[in-house]
Amino acid sequence: MRPGFAGVSFSTFLICVAIPSIAISQSINGAVIANTCAGCHGTYGASVDTKIPPLAGQTTDELVSTMLAYRDGSRKGTIMNRVARAYNEEEIRAIAEYFASFPKENSE
C-alpha cells in the first residue's frame, strides 16, 4: 500500500521539524546560557557584590570544576547546587568558556 499525500506530507513535516532540533541541540551557545548568570554574577561575569564571586577571568577548568562540584553536591552553596543541576557537562563547559574569555580586570 502506497502512502497517500497526507502520509507523505506528514513525514516531510516531521523531517523538517526534527532536523533543526537536532542541529540546535548540537550547537550550544555559552553566551546565551550565561545570560542566566548575570542576575547574580553581573554582566559578563563581572560581579559587583563582594559576596558573589566574579566569573570573568577564571579559567575554563576552574569554572567547570566548580560547577560540577556544585552539581554533584561535593561543594556546598546556597543556590548554586540547584542551579548547577540544570546543566549538562557540555552546557557547563560552554558557560565556562564564555566567562573565561573575559579578562579578570573587568570583574574587579
N, C-alpha and C positions, 0 to 999 in steps of 0.2 A: 504494500500500500504506500503510495506516494503522499508525502505531507502536502497539504493544501497551502494556499497563500498565507493563511493565518499562522500556520505552523512555522513556515519559513520566516515570516516577519517577526514572530515572537523569538525565534532562535537568533536572528540578526540583532534584535533589540538586546537580548541577553549578552551577546558578544560585545556590543557597543558599550554596555554598562560595565561589564566585568573588566575589560582591558584597561580603561582609565583607572579603575580602582586598584588594579594590580600595580600599575605604573606609579600611582600616588603613594602606595604603601612602600614602594621600594625607594622613594626619594624623600628622605626625611630632612627637613629644613630646621636646623638648630635655632636659627633666629626667630622663626615662627613659634616654636615650642617655648623658647626662652622668654617670650613676652609674658608668660605666666609668672615668671620670677621677679619681674620688675616691681610689682606692688610692694614687696618687702626688701629686695636686694638692690633696688634702684635701676634706673635706665642704664643699659649696657653693663649691668653688674656693679655699678659704682654706688654702693650703699652709703648713705649719709648718716645713718643711725649706727652709733658705736656698738650697739647690742647685736646688730645683724651684720655678719661678715660680708665684705665685698667679694664678688665673684671674679671681677675683672682682674687679670694679671696672674691668676692662679694657673698652674699647668693643667693640661687636659687630664693627665694621670691623677693629679691631686683631686680634681673635681669628680672624676669618675669613681675613684676610690671612696671619697666621702659619700657620694650619692648611693653607692652600692652598700656601704656600711649602714646608712640610714635605712635603706630598703630592707636589708636582712635583719635589722634590729640590733646589730652589734655596736652601733653608735646611737646614743640616746639624744632625743630632741623634743621640742615642744610640738612642732607641726611637721617638721621635715620627714619624719618616719612615714607619716601618712602621705605626704606629697610624693616622696620617692617611690612608693609602691605603685604609683600610677604610671610609671615609665618603664619600658623595657630597656635592655642594655644598649641597644642601638640608638634609642632616643636619648638616653643619658649621655652617651658619647657625643652625639650631635650637639646637645646643650653645652657640654664641657668644651668642645672645640670652639663653639661660638664665643663663650666667655673668655677662654684662653687667648683669643685673638685680640683682645683689648689690653692696652698697657696698664700696669698697676697704678701709674700716676693718676689716671682718671678716677680711681676709686679712693683716693686719699684727700 
